[in-house]
Amino acid sequence: MDIHQVACVGAGLIGQGWAALFSSAGLEVILQDVSETVLEKSMKGIMSNLRFLEANNLLQQGGADAALKRIKMSLLISEAVRNADYVQESVPDHYDFKKQVFREMDIASPDHAILASSSSGLLMTEIQKVTTRPQRCVLVHPVLPVYLIPLVEIAGGDQTSPETVRATCDFMKRVGKFPALLKREVSGYIINRLQAALLREAIDLVDKGVASAEDIDQAFCMGIGLRDPVIGPFLRIHLAGGGVERFIENFSQSYRHRWETMETWTSIPPSAAKKIIRDVKGMELVRTKTLEEIENWRDQMLVKLLKVLHEKQVKV
Ligand SMILES: NC(=O)c1ccc[n+]([C@@H]2O[C@H](COP(=O)([O-])OP(=O)(O)OC[C@H]3O[C@@H](n4cnc5c(N)ncnc54)[C@H](O)[C@@H]3O)[C@@H](O)[C@H]2O)c1
């Protein structure tokens, strides 16, 4: 399927990241949101993201200005999606918002258009019910910052056609993404389920007074975080135990002790919330830098890591 014209519905953090990515890949983009103030703020964010990509040789010289010229703004969904081949929705993560917006996108876009949602965990089976083209609706979940992190999770709902999933995967590869395909939908998909498990344990370690938030971040970044971009949890257990079968044989008991002492709560306990707010606000980086400065530093570090990770494609 040929995709030339893209609409981004919702111009918050994620919508502006998509607009920067699509326009830098040479596509014509219409960015839509409900107020001019949001759109202007968003365009400033996009400009700064594109300049960052250019400064780091991830866009050729002059590429940022050329990409910016490919982005137009609109306050109306009906106008933004009118000629779109692909629509990426990024409005707040509630079924009410998603359904209202999908209804409007469905009415106003061409019949062939794919309607994709950036949702972080909602189910497409539920959202697609409000459209007349459920077979062309799909989840495409990005990772922040969208213009830098390669992964997208792709999942169809019960009525999504295999052709739509295939065309969406091809399109994502074309704009430089690495799609991970879910065989079936599940709330939170892959990465937010993994993150939720890790986050609950990190919060509980602070709540139980085992370590500070800063030390837990440090343990993550200098330990498992540093190694896991290269191998992931399953290859890790294969290497940790002298083969996956031996790992299961030898480590099952010690893992049972850990799992048995782990919390299973589903809302952050108020005592833990207080402690993590105190700890995060006390971190040196948080005390001495603005959010924007920390984001810029994160992006600089990510570019360096991504350059190294490109070499991972050259297999051992
Ligand atoms: N923030 C993240 O880390 C992250 C990561 C991946 C996916 N997501 C998902 O992306 C989506 C957007 O998240 P975000 O962080 O960009 O939120 P955000 O609050 O930054 O942006 C949402 C935007 O949607 C706009 N909006 C609200 N109603 C609208 C409507 N009817 N029409 C058009 N625009 C409307 C708002 O004005 C706002 O600008 C959510 O589904 C979220 O779960 C977020």
The ligand as a Gaussian input file, in Angstrom:
#p B3LYP/6-31G(d) Opt

LIG

0 1
 N        3.838000       9.756000      27.127000
 C        4.330000       8.551000      26.867000
 O        5.385000       8.145000      27.367000
 C        3.628000       7.654000      25.869000
 C        4.369000       6.629000      25.241000
 C        3.738000       5.838000      24.276000
 C        2.392000       6.033000      23.977000
 N        1.685000       7.015000      24.636000
 C        0.268000       7.163000      24.283000
 O        0.137000       8.211000      23.333000
 C       -1.117000       8.884000      23.524000
 C       -0.879000      10.362000      23.765000
 O       -0.057000      10.517000      24.900000
 P        0.755000      11.885000      25.182000
 O        1.762000      11.544000      26.237000
 O        1.197000      12.497000      23.916000
 O       -0.408000      12.779000      25.835000
 P       -0.476000      14.371000      25.894000
 O       -1.420000      14.682000      26.996000
 O        0.894000      14.954000      25.896000
 O       -1.154000      14.757000      24.498000
 C       -2.494000      14.467000      24.181000
 C       -2.955000      15.534000      23.192000
 O       -4.244000      15.169000      22.705000
 C       -4.974000      16.371000      22.528000
 N       -6.399000      16.082000      22.428000
 C       -7.290000      15.819000      23.388000
 N       -8.510000      15.608000      22.845000
 C       -8.371000      15.733000      21.521000
 C       -9.286000      15.645000      20.430000
 N      -10.566000      15.375000      20.618000
 N       -8.784000      15.848000      19.195000
 C       -7.486000      16.113000      18.997000
 N       -6.589000      16.232000      19.992000
 C       -7.046000      16.038000      21.250000
 C       -4.609000      17.222000      23.728000
 O       -4.891000      18.606000      23.503000
 C       -3.108000      16.924000      23.846000
 O       -2.337000      17.871000      23.133000
 C       -1.806000       8.167000      24.689000
 O       -2.642000       7.161000      24.204000
 C       -0.630000       7.556000      25.441000
 O       -1.008000       6.427000      26.193000
 C        2.274000       7.841000      25.547000

